[in-house]
């Protein structure tokens, strides 16, 4: 079997703004990580790596996907199980 190399394969370069757009598109209209990865022709692992990188750079708040709900512990203490 003979294989010919026709040209040099180049890596795509993704700027922080484009990475942020891709990461923030997760969840819009119910889009999953897998769907977003297919749409942009990258792996799911790449999106998770970008999310981690953007959080470290301070471009993506670490609590962007966290929701806090207030809990009244005093009301819970007296409540029957």
N, C-alpha and C positions, 0 to 999 in steps of 0.2 A: 504494500500500500504506500502510495506516495502522497505527501502533503505539501502543498505550496503555501507559503506565507505571502499574502498579497500586499500587506501594509502593516504598519505598526498600530496595534490596538492602543487606544488612548483611554485613560480613566476619565470619567466625568468628574467635574469639579462642582461641588455644591457649596454655595455661600450660606452664611448663617441665616440670612433672610429667607432663602428658599427652604432650608432645613426646617425653619420655624413654621413656614407655611404648611409644609407636609405634615409635621407633627401636630399642628393645631387643627388640621383637617380631620383628624381621628375623632369620631363621635358626632361630627356634623351630619345631619340627616341619617344617623344610625350607622355611619361608616366605621367598619372595624379596622384594626391594624392590618389584617390580611388584605382587605379590599384596597386600602390606601397604598400598601406596598405594591400590589399588582398594578394599580393605576399609574404609579410612578416608576415602575420597573426596577424596584429595589427589594431587598429581602426584609422580612419582619425584623430580623436581628439588627439590620442597619437602622431601622427607625427607632428601635429601643436604644441603640448606641447614640444616635443623634439626640434623643430626648435626654439621656444622661449627660451628654456633652453640653447641651444648651442650658441645663440646670446648673452645671458647674460654672459656666460662664456668666450666670445670672440673667440670661435672656429669657428663660422659662422659669416661672416661679415653681418651686418644689412642691407647692400645694395646689398647683393648677388643676389636678384631678382629685383633690381631697375636699370632702364636704363635711363640716362639723355641725352636729345637731346638739343643741343645749339639752341637758338632762337635769331634772330637779331631783337630787339625791334624797332630800328630806321627804319628798312625796313617795319615793321608791322605798324608803326605809320602813314606812308604816303599811305599805301595800301588802295584802295577802298574796301568797304564791298560788 
